[in-house]
Amino acid sequence: MSALLTSVSGLPVGRGQQPGKPPPYYLLYSLDTQLGGPPFADLHDDVTFVYQVTCVSGPDPARPNSAGSADQGEWMADKAREAILGRDPATGLWLYPIVVPGAKVTDRRLDVEAGATSDPGDAIMSYVLRTAISLTST
């Protein structure tokens, strides 16, 4: 997921922590996992992973007194949705495949989109969305 977000957006992604670069960047968290039946290692079983993508917009270091913007946060959220949920209108196929050895992605969907919040204290604006990705063993 982090490589997918980086390749589509060109922005760094931190897995559960700041990626070591100033904003803008993404934070990626693996949240709930839902199993349907026996362990996923068994054949013909399904699993759903929920990922939270937090888009962190921040001040432009080249512009004094600048701050994160709603426009930048929304652009980042659009790029995240495109990377994870985007489909080719002609074929219906995913724009960006997610390859999982021993599994097939059967579903991708928006789980929750909490939207944007700002923190005036540090000039950061964040935008949160959660996606669910379902797999079946092959």
Buried (B, 14 or more C-beta within 10 A) or exposed (E): BBEBBBEBBEBBBBEEEEBEEEBBBBBBBEEEEEEEEEEBEEEEBBBBBBBBBBBBBBBBEEEEEEBBBEEBBBBBBBBBBBBBBBEEEEEEEBBBEBEBEEBEBEEBEEBEEEEBEBEEEEBBBBBBBBBBBBBBBE
